[in-house]
Amino acid sequence: MAEHEAIVAVLAGGAGRRLGENKPCAELAGVPLIARPLEAARAGGLEAIVVAKQGIRLPPLQAPVVIEPAEPSHPLCGVLAALRYALRRPRPPAVLAVACDMPFVTGGLLCFIAERRGAVLAHAGGRPQPLLARWPAAAIEQVQAALHERRPLAAALASLSPQIVGEEQLRRFGDPQRLCFNVNDGNDLRRAAQWLQRQG
């Protein structure tokens, strides 16, 4: 596997307290949230894994599940687990981390980010989108240090001098705000359902 290739890691380690239910299993138009970024990875021809904490309830999946440590509760914990998974291979791929609650990412966008080199970070709405980012396998020690220091996800990425995929590039694949949309609570879930209805 070439340095510029990547596997998709769908991060599902969060508790989903704001949503009030198990986030990976929460249904959007009859489909579990986590199934949507996994389907985008398949549509893009990309290998995908799911990273979750032990005990997180998941729907039936057609992807390997990597268990991250119980502590700490931090998204870097999932990124680190995915990088360790990648490093088991003779030619480790990068990790393209995507949150399980991002239902509007597309296969084309994931491929575009996967094919970049080094670290890559999406920007939309005037701010970084660290839950849609490419992490090189060679950055594992820096990720470990960032997790130890409990640095925010965006700060950990910034230390890797990432390429920025801005709104002009994102628009090739759809509305940037929608592509980077996270379902954090019930209002977000209803908003996402309305968007899907309009698309239909």
Buried (B, 14 or more C-beta within 10 A) or exposed (E): BEBBBBBBBBBBBBEBEEBEEBBBBBEBEEEBBBBBBBBBBBBBEBBBBBBBBEEBEBBEBEBEEBBBBEEEEBBBBBBBBBBBBBEEEEEBBBBBBBBBBBBBBBBBBBBBBBBBEBBBBBBBEEEBBBBBBBBBBBBBEBBBEBBEEEBBBBEBBBBBEBBEBEBEBBEEBBBBEBBBBBBBBEEBBEBBBEBBEEEE
